[in-house]
Amino acid sequence: MVKVSINRYALSRVEDSERDVEEGFERLRGRLFRNLEEVFQLSARVARGETRHRRVEGRLVQISSGQRRVWLRIAEETAKTIKQISENIDEKEVKERLREIRELIIETESSYKN
């Protein structure tokens, strides 16, 4: 099994989604759903405690309950974004939601270093 940072994986999916928004929204809707579903599944596993550690600078670090709460917020925002895309596609709103998810993921990164 390849060892990948949770933050880096989730962040790459959000960044992929941001690029997809710019390339042609309707055509890449399925890809957006897949990427966001992966972010949701990953964040939900962390929030539920199924993932107990993550890699920080090459070493395993335990995920605290405060960090789990942030991952729960990431799952919530991701679910809202998926719902929004399924109901009404507004490129500007989707970009804003993806930016919010990105900031939450980055927030978890800084909380591991403190």
Summary of the structure (lengths in Angstrom):
residues: 114
radius of gyration: 14.1
end to end distance: 28.2
largest distance: 42.1
contacts: 321
relative contact order: 0.17
helix: 74%
strand: 7%
